[in-house]
Amino acid sequence: MFFKDGWSTLTIQTNGSQADGVQVYAAGYAEGILTRDLIQAYWFNDYQVCIYTTLLEYTLIFLSANCILSILSQQEQNIGKLIHSFFDG
């Protein structure tokens, strides 16, 4: 089912004497049953990695933004103290 390049193929033939809608439905149903393990493997391998990566990126962005805001807040306090000490003298 797998080739050297990592791709898999599935060929399904239907009964031409049946209505087109029946053929399409039956072919799709058969494809789903035959490839469910591959779909599950994809979900466990690729989809969860994407979700984890996205959540990790958002977490890092959130933490970085909060860190920057904290630094700016400290700088603002330091500048405020400097200004007050200058004018209060």
Buried (B, 14 or more C-beta within 10 A) or exposed (E): EEEEEEEEEEEEEBEEEEEEEEBEEBBEEEEEEEBEEEEEEEEEEEEEEEEEEEEEEEEEEEEEEEEEEEEEEEEEEEEEEEEEEEEEE
